[in-house]
Amino acid sequence: MMGAELGASQKQVIYTIEHCEKCGLNNKRLFTKGDYVIKEAGQCPRCGSKLFVSAIFAEPALKP
């Protein structure tokens, strides 16, 4: 396995990366139920082209 194993008590936050193939914009946002890789995710705010989900991943939650 590539990453270190996480303890059962460690909270994680799931993120989605949206990508525009035309201008290269990448947008990181919180995961929304129903997200999947290659899903059309709306319109690019920079160039107006389509955004697609390119990655979904989890990161450890920051402690307050």
mmCIF file as gemmi writes it, N, C-alpha and C atoms, coordinates in Angstrom:
data_model
loop_
_atom_site.group_PDB
_atom_site.id
_atom_site.type_symbol
_atom_site.label_atom_id
_atom_site.label_alt_id
_atom_site.label_comp_id
_atom_site.label_asym_id
_atom_site.label_entity_id
_atom_site.label_seq_id
_atom_site.pdbx_PDB_ins_code
_atom_site.Cartn_x
_atom_site.Cartn_y
_atom_site.Cartn_z
_atom_site.occupancy
_atom_site.B_iso_or_equiv
_atom_site.pdbx_formal_charge
_atom_site.auth_seq_id
_atom_site.auth_asym_id
_atom_site.pdbx_PDB_model_num
ATOM 1 N N . MET Axp A 1 ? 0.837 -1.175 0 1 0 ? 1 A 1
ATOM 2 C CA . MET Axp A 1 ? 0 0 0 1 0 ? 1 A 1
ATOM 3 C C . MET Axp A 1 ? 0.885 1.243 0 1 0 ? 1 A 1
ATOM 4 N N . MET Axp A 2 ? 0.467 2.285 -0.7 1 0 ? 2 A 1
ATOM 5 C CA . MET Axp A 2 ? 1.304 3.477 -0.831 1 0 ? 2 A 1
ATOM 6 C C . MET Axp A 2 ? 1.274 4.376 0.394 1 0 ? 2 A 1
ATOM 7 N N . GLY Axp A 3 ? 0.118 4.577 0.996 1 0 ? 3 A 1
ATOM 8 C CA . GLY Axp A 3 ? 0.01 5.521 2.096 1 0 ? 3 A 1
ATOM 9 C C . GLY Axp A 3 ? 0.094 4.836 3.445 1 0 ? 3 A 1
ATOM 10 N N . ALA Axp A 4 ? 0.269 5.635 4.472 1 0 ? 4 A 1
ATOM 11 C CA . ALA Axp A 4 ? 0.278 5.1 5.822 1 0 ? 4 A 1
ATOM 12 C C . ALA Axp A 4 ? -1.147 4.753 6.23 1 0 ? 4 A 1
ATOM 13 N N . GLU Axp A 5 ? -1.266 3.724 7.035 1 0 ? 5 A 1
ATOM 14 C CA . GLU Axp A 5 ? -2.598 3.34 7.491 1 0 ? 5 A 1
ATOM 15 C C . GLU Axp A 5 ? -3.085 4.354 8.518 1 0 ? 5 A 1
ATOM 16 N N . LEU Axp A 6 ? -4.357 4.679 8.437 1 0 ? 6 A 1
ATOM 17 C CA . LEU Axp A 6 ? -4.95 5.64 9.357 1 0 ? 6 A 1
ATOM 18 C C . LEU Axp A 6 ? -5.659 4.902 10.478 1 0 ? 6 A 1
ATOM 19 N N . GLY Axp A 7 ? -5.606 5.479 11.672 1 0 ? 7 A 1
ATOM 20 C CA . GLY Axp A 7 ? -6.334 4.908 12.783 1 0 ? 7 A 1
ATOM 21 C C . GLY Axp A 7 ? -7.831 5.057 12.566 1 0 ? 7 A 1
ATOM 22 N N . ALA Axp A 8 ? -8.603 4.185 13.186 1 0 ? 8 A 1
ATOM 23 C CA . ALA Axp A 8 ? -10.052 4.207 12.998 1 0 ? 8 A 1
ATOM 24 C C . ALA Axp A 8 ? -10.673 5.505 13.512 1 0 ? 8 A 1
ATOM 25 N N . SER Axp A 9 ? -10.008 6.166 14.467 1 0 ? 9 A 1
ATOM 26 C CA . SER Axp A 9 ? -10.576 7.38 15.046 1 0 ? 9 A 1
ATOM 27 C C . SER Axp A 9 ? -10.214 8.646 14.278 1 0 ? 9 A 1
ATOM 28 N N . GLN Axp A 10 ? -9.324 8.553 13.293 1 0 ? 10 A 1
ATOM 29 C CA . GLN Axp A 10 ? -8.915 9.75 12.557 1 0 ? 10 A 1
ATOM 30 C C . GLN Axp A 10 ? -9.972 10.13 11.523 1 0 ? 10 A 1
ATOM 31 N N . LYS Axp A 11 ? -10.46 11.345 11.619 1 0 ? 11 A 1
ATOM 32 C CA . LYS Axp A 11 ? -11.473 11.842 10.688 1 0 ? 11 A 1
ATOM 33 C C . LYS Axp A 11 ? -10.833 12.223 9.371 1 0 ? 11 A 1
ATOM 34 N N . GLN Axp A 12 ? -11.59 12.054 8.288 1 0 ? 12 A 1
ATOM 35 C CA . GLN Axp A 12 ? -11.113 12.427 6.968 1 0 ? 12 A 1
ATOM 36 C C . GLN Axp A 12 ? -12.144 13.315 6.288 1 0 ? 12 A 1
ATOM 37 N N . VAL Axp A 13 ? -11.662 14.158 5.384 1 0 ? 13 A 1
ATOM 38 C CA . VAL Axp A 13 ? -12.519 15.003 4.566 1 0 ? 13 A 1
ATOM 39 C C . VAL Axp A 13 ? -12.334 14.541 3.125 1 0 ? 13 A 1
ATOM 40 N N . ILE Axp A 14 ? -13.437 14.34 2.409 1 0 ? 14 A 1
ATOM 41 C CA . ILE Axp A 14 ? -13.37 13.873 1.028 1 0 ? 14 A 1
ATOM 42 C C . ILE Axp A 14 ? -13.539 15.064 0.1 1 0 ? 14 A 1
ATOM 43 N N . TYR Axp A 15 ? -12.637 15.152 -0.889 1 0 ? 15 A 1
ATOM 44 C CA . TYR Axp A 15 ? -12.63 16.249 -1.851 1 0 ? 15 A 1
ATOM 45 C C . TYR Axp A 15 ? -12.821 15.731 -3.266 1 0 ? 15 A 1
ATOM 46 N N . THR Axp A 16 ? -13.314 16.61 -4.126 1 0 ? 16 A 1
ATOM 47 C CA . THR Axp A 16 ? -13.468 16.356 -5.555 1 0 ? 16 A 1
ATOM 48 C C . THR Axp A 16 ? -12.655 17.407 -6.302 1 0 ? 16 A 1
ATOM 49 N N . ILE Axp A 17 ? -11.922 16.981 -7.332 1 0 ? 17 A 1
ATOM 50 C CA . ILE Axp A 17 ? -11.204 17.907 -8.205 1 0 ? 17 A 1
ATOM 51 C C . ILE Axp A 17 ? -11.968 17.998 -9.517 1 0 ? 17 A 1
ATOM 52 N N . GLU Axp A 18 ? -12.33 19.228 -9.895 1 0 ? 18 A 1
ATOM 53 C CA . GLU Axp A 18 ? -12.969 19.496 -11.187 1 0 ? 18 A 1
ATOM 54 C C . GLU Axp A 18 ? -11.905 20.066 -12.115 1 0 ? 18 A 1
ATOM 55 N N . HIS Axp A 19 ? -11.913 19.63 -13.379 1 0 ? 19 A 1
ATOM 56 C CA . HIS Axp A 19 ? -10.882 20.041 -14.333 1 0 ? 19 A 1
ATOM 57 C C . HIS Axp A 19 ? -11.522 20.492 -15.641 1 0 ? 19 A 1
ATOM 58 N N . CYS Axp A 20 ? -10.99 21.576 -16.208 1 0 ? 20 A 1
ATOM 59 C CA . CYS Axp A 20 ? -11.396 22.052 -17.532 1 0 ? 20 A 1
ATOM 60 C C . CYS Axp A 20 ? -10.296 21.666 -18.514 1 0 ? 20 A 1
ATOM 61 N N . GLU Axp A 21 ? -10.636 20.854 -19.511 1 0 ? 21 A 1
ATOM 62 C CA . GLU Axp A 21 ? -9.636 20.426 -20.492 1 0 ? 21 A 1
ATOM 63 C C . GLU Axp A 21 ? -9.247 21.551 -21.446 1 0 ? 21 A 1
ATOM 64 N N . LYS Axp A 22 ? -10.104 22.557 -21.6 1 0 ? 22 A 1
ATOM 65 C CA . LYS Axp A 22 ? -9.809 23.645 -22.536 1 0 ? 22 A 1
ATOM 66 C C . LYS Axp A 22 ? -8.76 24.612 -21.977 1 0 ? 22 A 1
ATOM 67 N N . CYS Axp A 23 ? -8.986 25.133 -20.768 1 0 ? 23 A 1
ATOM 68 C CA . CYS Axp A 23 ? -8.056 26.133 -20.217 1 0 ? 23 A 1
ATOM 69 C C . CYS Axp A 23 ? -7.164 25.589 -19.095 1 0 ? 23 A 1
ATOM 70 N N . GLY Axp A 24 ? -7.426 24.367 -18.621 1 0 ? 24 A 1
ATOM 71 C CA . GLY Axp A 24 ? -6.575 23.756 -17.606 1 0 ? 24 A 1
ATOM 72 C C . GLY Axp A 24 ? -6.924 24.095 -16.167 1 0 ? 24 A 1
ATOM 73 N N . LEU Axp A 25 ? -8.017 24.807 -15.94 1 0 ? 25 A 1
ATOM 74 C CA . LEU Axp A 25 ? -8.419 25.164 -14.578 1 0 ? 25 A 1
ATOM 75 C C . LEU Axp A 25 ? -8.668 23.906 -13.757 1 0 ? 25 A 1
ATOM 76 N N . ASN Axp A 26 ? -8.165 23.875 -12.521 1 0 ? 26 A 1
ATOM 77 C CA . ASN Axp A 26 ? -8.468 22.822 -11.558 1 0 ? 26 A 1
ATOM 78 C C . ASN Axp A 26 ? -9.132 23.476 -10.362 1 0 ? 26 A 1
ATOM 79 N N . ASN Axp A 27 ? -10.226 22.882 -9.891 1 0 ? 27 A 1
ATOM 80 C CA . ASN Axp A 27 ? -10.975 23.415 -8.77 1 0 ? 27 A 1
ATOM 81 C C . ASN Axp A 27 ? -11.166 22.303 -7.741 1 0 ? 27 A 1
ATOM 82 N N . LYS Axp A 28 ? -10.695 22.527 -6.509 1 0 ? 28 A 1
ATOM 83 C CA . LYS Axp A 28 ? -10.867 21.572 -5.421 1 0 ? 28 A 1
ATOM 84 C C . LYS Axp A 28 ? -12.077 22.001 -4.608 1 0 ? 28 A 1
ATOM 85 N N . ARG Axp A 29 ? -13.008 21.07 -4.402 1 0 ? 29 A 1
ATOM 86 C CA . ARG Axp A 29 ? -14.202 21.361 -3.604 1 0 ? 29 A 1
ATOM 87 C C . ARG Axp A 29 ? -14.547 20.144 -2.758 1 0 ? 29 A 1
ATOM 88 N N . LEU Axp A 30 ? -15.438 20.324 -1.806 1 0 ? 30 A 1
ATOM 89 C CA . LEU Axp A 30 ? -15.896 19.2 -1 1 0 ? 30 A 1
ATOM 90 C C . LEU Axp A 30 ? -16.67 18.214 -1.866 1 0 ? 30 A 1
ATOM 91 N N . PHE Axp A 31 ? -16.504 16.938 -1.588 1 0 ? 31 A 1
ATOM 92 C CA . PHE Axp A 31 ? -17.221 15.878 -2.286 1 0 ? 31 A 1
ATOM 93 C C . PHE Axp A 31 ? -18.718 16.038 -2.064 1 0 ? 31 A 1
ATOM 94 N N . THR Axp A 32 ? -19.486 15.796 -3.106 1 0 ? 32 A 1
ATOM 95 C CA . THR Axp A 32 ? -20.942 15.802 -3.038 1 0 ? 32 A 1
ATOM 96 C C . THR Axp A 32 ? -21.436 14.414 -3.416 1 0 ? 32 A 1
ATOM 97 N N . LYS Axp A 33 ? -22.399 13.885 -2.679 1 0 ? 33 A 1
ATOM 98 C CA . LYS Axp A 33 ? -22.957 12.573 -2.993 1 0 ? 33 A 1
ATOM 99 C C . LYS Axp A 33 ? -23.368 12.546 -4.463 1 0 ? 33 A 1
ATOM 100 N N . GLY Axp A 34 ? -22.952 11.515 -5.183 1 0 ? 34 A 1
ATOM 101 C CA . GLY Axp A 34 ? -23.241 11.405 -6.607 1 0 ? 34 A 1
ATOM 102 C C . GLY Axp A 34 ? -22.057 11.757 -7.493 1 0 ? 34 A 1
ATOM 103 N N . ASP Axp A 35 ? -20.991 12.333 -6.914 1 0 ? 35 A 1
ATOM 104 C CA . ASP Axp A 35 ? -19.786 12.63 -7.701 1 0 ? 35 A 1
ATOM 105 C C . ASP Axp A 35 ? -19.125 11.332 -8.149 1 0 ? 35 A 1
ATOM 106 N N . TYR Axp A 36 ? -18.585 11.329 -9.363 1 0 ? 36 A 1
ATOM 107 C CA . TYR Axp A 36 ? -17.787 10.217 -9.87 1 0 ? 36 A 1
ATOM 108 C C . TYR Axp A 36 ? -16.84 10.76 -10.928 1 0 ? 36 A 1
ATOM 109 N N . VAL Axp A 37 ? -15.724 10.074 -11.126 1 0 ? 37 A 1
ATOM 110 C CA . VAL Axp A 37 ? -14.721 10.513 -12.095 1 0 ? 37 A 1
ATOM 111 C C . VAL Axp A 37 ? -15.33 10.469 -13.489 1 0 ? 37 A 1
ATOM 112 N N . ILE Axp A 38 ? -15.075 11.487 -14.275 1 0 ? 38 A 1
ATOM 113 C CA . ILE Axp A 38 ? -15.55 11.808 -15.63 1 0 ? 38 A 1
ATOM 114 C C . ILE Axp A 38 ? -16.964 12.405 -15.651 1 0 ? 38 A 1
ATOM 115 N N . LYS Axp A 39 ? -17.566 12.624 -14.49 1 0 ? 39 A 1
ATOM 116 C CA . LYS Axp A 39 ? -18.882 13.267 -14.433 1 0 ? 39 A 1
ATOM 117 C C . LYS Axp A 39 ? -18.753 14.722 -14.886 1 0 ? 39 A 1
ATOM 118 N N . GLU Axp A 40 ? -19.698 15.179 -15.696 1 0 ? 40 A 1
ATOM 119 C CA . GLU Axp A 40 ? -19.736 16.588 -16.07 1 0 ? 40 A 1
ATOM 120 C C . GLU Axp A 40 ? -20.156 17.374 -14.832 1 0 ? 40 A 1
ATOM 121 N N . ALA Axp A 41 ? -19.373 18.402 -14.492 1 0 ? 41 A 1
ATOM 122 C CA . ALA Axp A 41 ? -19.571 19.097 -13.223 1 0 ? 41 A 1
ATOM 123 C C . ALA Axp A 41 ? -19.968 20.56 -13.383 1 0 ? 41 A 1
ATOM 124 N N . GLY Axp A 42 ? -20.401 20.951 -14.557 1 0 ? 42 A 1
ATOM 125 C CA . GLY Axp A 42 ? -20.831 22.328 -14.744 1 0 ? 42 A 1
ATOM 126 C C . GLY Axp A 42 ? -19.982 23.068 -15.754 1 0 ? 42 A 1
ATOM 127 N N . GLN Axp A 43 ? -20.02 24.389 -15.632 1 0 ? 43 A 1
ATOM 128 C CA . GLN Axp A 43 ? -19.354 25.27 -16.592 1 0 ? 43 A 1
ATOM 129 C C . GLN Axp A 43 ? -18.124 25.907 -15.955 1 0 ? 43 A 1
ATOM 130 N N . CYS Axp A 44 ? -17.042 25.98 -16.709 1 0 ? 44 A 1
ATOM 131 C CA . CYS Axp A 44 ? -15.8 26.595 -16.241 1 0 ? 44 A 1
ATOM 132 C C . CYS Axp A 44 ? -16.009 28.097 -16.053 1 0 ? 44 A 1
ATOM 133 N N . PRO Axp A 45 ? -15.67 28.626 -14.862 1 0 ? 45 A 1
ATOM 134 C CA . PRO Axp A 45 ? -15.835 30.061 -14.632 1 0 ? 45 A 1
ATOM 135 C C . PRO Axp A 45 ? -14.827 30.913 -15.408 1 0 ? 45 A 1
ATOM 136 N N . ARG Axp A 46 ? -13.743 30.308 -15.865 1 0 ? 46 A 1
ATOM 137 C CA . ARG Axp A 46 ? -12.707 31.051 -16.582 1 0 ? 46 A 1
ATOM 138 C C . ARG Axp A 46 ? -13.005 31.167 -18.08 1 0 ? 46 A 1
ATOM 139 N N . CYS Axp A 47 ? -13.367 30.042 -18.73 1 0 ? 47 A 1
ATOM 140 C CA . CYS Axp A 47 ? -13.506 30.066 -20.193 1 0 ? 47 A 1
ATOM 141 C C . CYS Axp A 47 ? -14.892 29.662 -20.694 1 0 ? 47 A 1
ATOM 142 N N . GLY Axp A 48 ? -15.764 29.174 -19.805 1 0 ? 48 A 1
ATOM 143 C CA . GLY Axp A 48 ? -17.117 28.803 -20.208 1 0 ? 48 A 1
ATOM 144 C C . GLY Axp A 48 ? -17.259 27.395 -20.752 1 0 ? 48 A 1
ATOM 145 N N . SER Axp A 49 ? -16.158 26.654 -20.854 1 0 ? 49 A 1
ATOM 146 C CA . SER Axp A 49 ? -16.197 25.271 -21.328 1 0 ? 49 A 1
ATOM 147 C C . SER Axp A 49 ? -16.734 24.369 -20.208 1 0 ? 49 A 1
ATOM 148 N N . LYS Axp A 50 ? -16.848 23.076 -20.475 1 0 ? 50 A 1
ATOM 149 C CA . LYS Axp A 50 ? -17.366 22.134 -19.482 1 0 ? 50 A 1
ATOM 150 C C . LYS Axp A 50 ? -16.282 21.735 -18.485 1 0 ? 50 A 1
ATOM 151 N N . LEU Axp A 51 ? -16.696 21.593 -17.215 1 0 ? 51 A 1
ATOM 152 C CA . LEU Axp A 51 ? -15.834 21.048 -16.169 1 0 ? 51 A 1
ATOM 153 C C . LEU Axp A 51 ? -16.179 19.576 -15.986 1 0 ? 51 A 1
ATOM 154 N N . PHE Axp A 52 ? -15.17 18.765 -15.727 1 0 ? 52 A 1
ATOM 155 C CA . PHE Axp A 52 ? -15.373 17.349 -15.453 1 0 ? 52 A 1
ATOM 156 C C . PHE Axp A 52 ? -14.668 16.982 -14.158 1 0 ? 52 A 1
ATOM 157 N N . VAL Axp A 53 ? -15.232 16.029 -13.401 1 0 ? 53 A 1
ATOM 158 C CA . VAL Axp A 53 ? -14.578 15.518 -12.204 1 0 ? 53 A 1
ATOM 159 C C . VAL Axp A 53 ? -13.39 14.677 -12.657 1 0 ? 53 A 1
ATOM 160 N N . SER Axp A 54 ? -12.193 15.029 -12.184 1 0 ? 54 A 1
ATOM 161 C CA . SER Axp A 54 ? -10.99 14.3 -12.585 1 0 ? 54 A 1
ATOM 162 C C . SER Axp A 54 ? -10.412 13.447 -11.459 1 0 ? 54 A 1
ATOM 163 N N . ALA Axp A 55 ? -10.781 13.734 -10.204 1 0 ? 55 A 1
ATOM 164 C CA . ALA Axp A 55 ? -10.25 12.956 -9.081 1 0 ? 55 A 1
ATOM 165 C C . ALA Axp A 55 ? -11.147 13.119 -7.863 1 0 ? 55 A 1
ATOM 166 N N . ILE Axp A 56 ? -11.159 12.089 -7.025 1 0 ? 56 A 1
ATOM 167 C CA . ILE Axp A 56 ? -11.844 12.12 -5.738 1 0 ? 56 A 1
ATOM 168 C C . ILE Axp A 56 ? -10.87 11.507 -4.738 1 0 ? 56 A 1
ATOM 169 N N . PHE Axp A 57 ? -10.642 12.199 -3.609 1 0 ? 57 A 1
ATOM 170 C CA . PHE Axp A 57 ? -9.664 11.709 -2.644 1 0 ? 57 A 1
ATOM 171 C C . PHE Axp A 57 ? -10.006 12.211 -1.251 1 0 ? 57 A 1
ATOM 172 N N . ALA Axp A 58 ? -9.366 11.606 -0.242 1 0 ? 58 A 1
ATOM 173 C CA . ALA Axp A 58 ? -9.577 11.995 1.15 1 0 ? 58 A 1
ATOM 174 C C . ALA Axp A 58 ? -8.277 12.516 1.743 1 0 ? 58 A 1
ATOM 175 N N . GLU Axp A 59 ? -8.416 13.478 2.649 1 0 ? 59 A 1
ATOM 176 C CA . GLU Axp A 59 ? -7.287 14.013 3.409 1 0 ? 59 A 1
ATOM 177 C C . GLU Axp A 59 ? -7.671 13.995 4.878 1 0 ? 59 A 1
ATOM 178 N N . PRO Axp A 60 ? -6.702 13.85 5.772 1 0 ? 60 A 1
ATOM 179 C CA . PRO Axp A 60 ? -7.015 13.924 7.198 1 0 ? 60 A 1
ATOM 180 C C . PRO Axp A 60 ? -7.623 15.287 7.533 1 0 ? 60 A 1
ATOM 181 N N . ALA Axp A 61 ? -8.641 15.277 8.371 1 0 ? 61 A 1
ATOM 182 C CA . ALA Axp A 61 ? -9.275 16.528 8.79 1 0 ? 61 A 1
ATOM 183 C C . ALA Axp A 61 ? -8.332 17.279 9.718 1 0 ? 61 A 1
ATOM 184 N N . LEU Axp A 62 ? -8.291 18.589 9.569 1 0 ? 62 A 1
ATOM 185 C CA . LEU Axp A 62 ? -7.466 19.42 10.444 1 0 ? 62 A 1
ATOM 186 C C . LEU Axp A 62 ? -8.157 19.569 11.783 1 0 ? 62 A 1
ATOM 187 N N . LYS Axp A 63 ? -7.378 19.508 12.852 1 0 ? 63 A 1
ATOM 188 C CA . LYS Axp A 63 ? -7.946 19.681 14.188 1 0 ? 63 A 1
ATOM 189 C C . LYS Axp A 63 ? -8.155 21.165 14.444 1 0 ? 63 A 1
ATOM 190 N N . PRO Axp A 64 ? -9.295 21.531 15.042 1 0 ? 64 A 1
ATOM 191 C CA . PRO Axp A 64 ? -9.57 22.955 15.3 1 0 ? 64 A 1
ATOM 192 C C . PRO Axp A 64 ? -8.655 23.558 16.336 1 0 ? 64 A 1
